[in-house]
Amino acid sequence: MTAISTVAKYLTDNSELLAIKIVDDILKRLEIELPKEELTYYNGVYTEFIELLAESITLNENKVPHGFIEMSKKNGERQAALKGRISSMIGRYPAIRLGFIEQITKISIEHGLSTEDTVTLNKTVNHMLDVSVTETILAFERQTDSLLDKREREINEKQRAINELSAPIVPIQDGIAILPLIGTVDSYRVEHILNNVLPGIPRLKVEFLILDFSGIVTIDTDVAHNLFRVYDVLRLLGINVFFTGIRPDLATKAISGGIDFSSIMTYANVKQAIENIK
C-alpha cells in the first residue's frame, strides 16, 4: 500500500473525528458558536467531505467524486431554503481552508508523506474547496434567482470572491511555502495577491516561496507583467522566489510579450525547486 493510499484509508476510518476537530477549529477562528442542530449538520457535512477527499486523492489530479458535487449543491439549496445570505457562506471559507490545510498537512507529516505528495494532497484539498464554493453558489442562485441576467451578475460577483480565496500560501517545510496559482489568473487575482496575500507572508517566517504555475489555465501578457510585481515585492521582503510549472505555451506567450525570465530561478516542478533549496 502506498503512502497516499494509507492516508486515504486513515481519512476514511477517522472521518467523523477529524470533522469534529476541523469544525471546532473553524468556529474558534471565526469566534462564533452554533446551535446544536447546526453543529450536528456541519459535523456531518465535513465528515462526508473528508470521506470524499479520501476518494478524490486516489483519482486523477483535479478530479472530484460525483457525490462531492451533489453535496455542494445540497449545501447551497439548504442555505437558500433557510433564506440565508451567500456572503455569510463565502466569508467563512478562508477559515475553512486554513482549518483543512493545517489538519491535512499534520496528517501527511505523521504518515511520512514526501514533500511532493504533501503538496499534491494540499492542492487536492484546495481544488475541492474551490469546486465546493462554485457549486454551492450556483445551487444557491438556481434556488433564489428567477431572472437570468440578475443571476449572471450575481455569479460574476461571487466568482470574484472565489478569486480572492484561490491564492492560498501553503507552508510545506520550515521556511518553505508554495503559492499555487490555479485557474485563470487575471488582473483582479494579481491585485488580490499583492494587497491581501503578500502582507501576511512575513508572519509565516517564509524564506523561500515557490510560485507554482502548473494549475494555470490561461494568462495574458499584462497579467504576466503584473506577476513580476509580485516577484519584486517578495524580493524586497528578503524572500527567495522560485517559479515552477511554467508550461511551454505559457513560456512562449510570455517571451513573445517581451517578458524576460532570465533573472528568475525557474524549475519544471515543485520537487525540483525544493531539491535545489536543500
C-alpha positions as a printed Julia matrix, in Angstrom:
278×3 Matrix{Float64}:
   0.0    0.0     0.0
   1.41   3.41   -0.99
   1.74   6.29    1.48
  -1.07   8.17   -0.27
  -3.32   5.08   -0.04
  -2.5    4.81    3.66
  -3.52   8.42    4.22
  -6.72   7.89    2.22
  -7.62   4.92    4.44
  -6.8    6.93    7.57
  -9.09   9.76    6.42
 -11.91   7.31    5.74
 -11.51   5.47    9.05
 -11.31   8.67   11.11
 -13.55  10.98    9.09
 -16.02  11.72   11.88
 -13.38  12.52   14.5
 -11.39  14.67   12.07
 -14.56  16.53   11.04
 -15.31  17.41   14.67
 -11.75  18.71   15.14
 -11.87  20.81   11.97
 -15.32  22.26   12.7
 -14.22  23.14   16.25
 -11.08  24.83   14.9
 -13.07  26.82   12.32
 -15.57  28.03   14.92
 -12.72  29.18   17.15
 -11.12  31.07   14.27
 -14.42  32.73   13.41
 -15.2   33.3    17.11
 -18.75  32.05   16.73
 -20.97  29.4    18.3
 -23.58  27.32   16.52
 -26.82  25.84   17.85
 -26.61  22.11   18.49
 -28.68  21.29   15.42
 -26.4   23.4    13.16
 -23.28  21.9    14.74
 -24.56  18.39   14.08
 -25.31  19.3    10.48
 -21.84  20.72    9.77
 -20.11  17.83   11.52
 -21.98  15.55    9.12
 -21.12  17.66    6.07
 -17.42  17.75    6.96
 -17.4   14.02    7.67
 -18.72  13.45    4.15
 -16.21  15.95    2.74
 -13.28  14.09    4.33
 -14.53  10.74    3.04
 -14.88  12.19   -0.46
 -11.41  13.75   -0.14
 -10.05  10.28    0.63
 -11.71   9.03   -2.56
 -10.51  12.03   -4.57
  -6.81  11.62   -3.78
  -6.89   8.2    -5.4
  -8.29   9.68   -8.63
  -6.52  11.69  -11.32
  -5.47  15.24  -10.44
  -8.28  17.83  -10.48
 -10.96  15.11  -10.48
 -13.62  15.07   -7.8
 -16.13  12.31   -6.95
 -19.64  12.8    -8.32
 -21.03  12.68   -4.79
 -19.0   15.76   -3.89
 -20.79  17.89   -6.48
 -24.15  16.72   -5.15
 -23.13  17.51   -1.57
 -22.11  21.07   -2.54
 -25.39  21.61   -4.4
 -27.42  20.47   -1.39
 -25.5   22.88    0.83
 -26.36  25.81   -1.43
 -30.01  24.74   -1.72
 -30.25  24.42    2.06
 -28.87  27.93    2.56
 -31.37  29.31    0.05
 -34.25  27.45    1.73
 -33.22  28.98    5.07
 -33.15  32.41    3.37
 -29.52  32.8     4.35
 -27.05  35.16    2.71
 -24.5   33.79    0.26
 -21.96  36.35    1.56
 -22.06  34.75    5.02
 -21.2   31.38    3.47
 -18.33  32.74    1.4
 -16.95  34.74    4.31
 -16.24  31.53    6.22
 -14.16  29.9     3.51
 -10.73  31.36    4.43
 -11.07  29.86    7.93
 -12.4   26.6     6.45
  -9.49  26.39    4.01
  -6.9   27.06    6.71
  -8.5   24.53    9.07
  -8.36  21.79    6.43
  -4.84  22.63    5.22
  -3.4   22.58    8.73
  -5.06  19.28    9.61
  -4.17  17.58    6.31
  -0.56  18.79    6.5
  -0.29  17.4    10.02
  -1.66  14.03    8.88
   0.73  14.0     5.9
   3.73  14.55    8.16
   2.56  11.91   10.66
   2.26   9.36    7.84
   5.67  10.18    6.37
   4.42  11.53    3.05
   7.05  13.01    0.77
   7.02  16.74    0.2
   5.72  16.17   -3.32
   2.82  14.01   -2.07
   2.04  16.55    0.66
   1.86  19.34   -1.92
  -0.36  17.19   -4.17
  -2.68  16.4    -1.28
  -2.97  20.07   -0.29
  -3.65  21.05   -3.91
  -6.44  18.46   -3.98
  -7.97  19.97   -0.82
  -7.79  23.48   -2.33
  -9.3   22.29   -5.61
 -12.19  20.57   -3.83
 -12.88  23.67   -1.72
 -12.9   25.84   -4.86
 -15.31  23.43   -6.56
 -17.44  23.43   -3.41
 -17.67  27.24   -3.39
 -18.62  27.33   -7.06
 -21.24  24.58   -6.86
 -22.69  25.98   -3.64
 -23.08  29.42   -5.2
 -24.61  28.04   -8.38
 -27.1   25.95   -6.41
 -27.97  28.97   -4.28
 -28.52  31.08   -7.36
 -30.72  28.47   -9.03
 -32.91  28.41   -5.95
 -33.22  32.15   -5.4
 -32.99  33.91   -8.79
 -35.62  33.71  -11.49
 -34.17  36.29  -13.87
 -31.2   35.12  -15.94
 -29.46  38.49  -16.19
 -29.65  39.02  -12.44
 -28.27  35.54  -11.79
 -25.35  36.14  -14.15
 -24.47  39.4   -12.39
 -24.55  37.7    -9.01
 -22.47  34.75  -10.22
 -19.85  37.13  -11.6
 -19.68  38.91   -8.27
 -19.31  35.62   -6.42
 -16.67  34.47   -8.92
 -14.62  37.5    -7.92
 -15.0   36.37   -4.32
 -13.78  32.91   -5.36
 -10.7   34.51   -6.9
  -9.92  36.07   -3.54
  -9.96  32.62   -1.95
  -7.9   30.86   -4.61
  -4.39  32.07   -3.78
  -3.52  30.3    -0.55
   0.0   30.27    0.9
   0.74  26.62    1.77
   3.66  26.01    4.19
   5.32  22.7     3.28
   8.54  22.73    5.34
  10.25  25.06    7.81
  10.9   28.29    5.94
   9.46  26.96    2.66
   5.98  27.65    1.3
   4.18  27.34   -2.0
   1.73  29.72   -3.67
  -0.18  27.59   -6.2
  -1.73  29.66   -8.99
  -4.91  27.92  -10.08
  -7.35  28.51  -12.92
  -7.41  31.79  -14.84
  -5.06  34.38  -13.41
  -6.44  37.82  -14.21
  -5.51  41.32  -13.06
  -8.05  41.12  -10.23
  -6.39  37.96   -8.86
  -2.94  39.56   -9.1
  -4.14  42.67   -7.25
  -5.59  40.44   -4.55
  -2.24  38.66   -4.18
  -0.41  41.99   -3.92
  -2.83  43.63   -1.5
  -4.05  40.72    0.63
  -1.72  37.73    0.35
   1.77  39.24    0.37
   1.3   41.36    3.54
   0.62  38.16    5.52
   3.75  36.31    4.37
   6.26  37.77    6.9
   4.36  36.34    9.87
   4.7   32.88    8.32
   8.51  33.24    8.53
   8.92  32.13    4.93
  12.44  32.27    3.49
  11.68  30.51    0.21
   8.43  30.89   -1.73
   7.58  28.76   -4.75
   5.1   30.25   -7.24
   3.65  27.2    -8.99
   2.11  27.88  -12.41
   1.13  24.26  -13.17
  -2.55  24.86  -12.36
  -2.96  27.92  -14.57
  -5.46  27.6   -17.4
  -4.58  30.83  -19.19
  -2.62  34.01  -18.63
  -2.15  37.15  -20.72
   0.92  39.32  -21.14
  -0.35  42.14  -18.9
  -1.01  39.7   -16.07
   2.4   38.1   -16.57
   3.99  41.54  -16.18
   1.97  42.07  -13.01
   3.26  38.77  -11.6
   6.72  40.3   -11.84
   5.46  42.96   -9.43
   4.69  40.1    -7.02
   8.23  38.82   -7.56
   9.76  42.26   -6.93
   7.78  42.81   -3.72
   8.78  39.4    -2.37
  12.44  40.08   -3.12
  12.21  43.38   -1.23
  10.86  41.42    1.72
  14.0   39.28    1.62
  12.21  36.18    0.34
  13.83  33.91   -2.24
  11.35  33.27   -5.04
  11.18  30.36   -7.47
   8.82  29.82  -10.42
   7.72  26.27  -11.22
   5.37  24.5   -13.63
   5.54  27.05  -16.47
   4.2   25.13  -19.46
   5.74  25.66  -22.93
   2.67  27.54  -24.2
   2.77  29.96  -21.27
   6.52  30.43  -21.65
   6.12  31.1   -25.39
   3.4   33.67  -24.78
   5.46  35.39  -22.08
   8.59  35.55  -24.26
   6.66  36.85  -27.27
   5.29  39.56  -24.99
   8.8   40.68  -24.1
   8.93  39.09  -20.65
  12.43  38.06  -19.56
  12.64  35.13  -17.14
  16.44  35.08  -17.09
  16.63  36.82  -13.7
  14.28  34.32  -12.03
  15.07  30.8   -10.87
  12.64  28.53  -12.73
  12.1   24.79  -12.42
   9.93  22.22  -14.17
   8.11  21.26  -10.96
   7.9   21.87   -7.23
  10.02  18.84   -6.38
  13.0   20.18   -8.35
  12.71  23.57   -6.66
  12.69  22.0    -3.2
  15.68  19.83   -4.0
  17.58  22.93   -5.1
  16.67  24.75   -1.87
  18.01  21.84    0.18
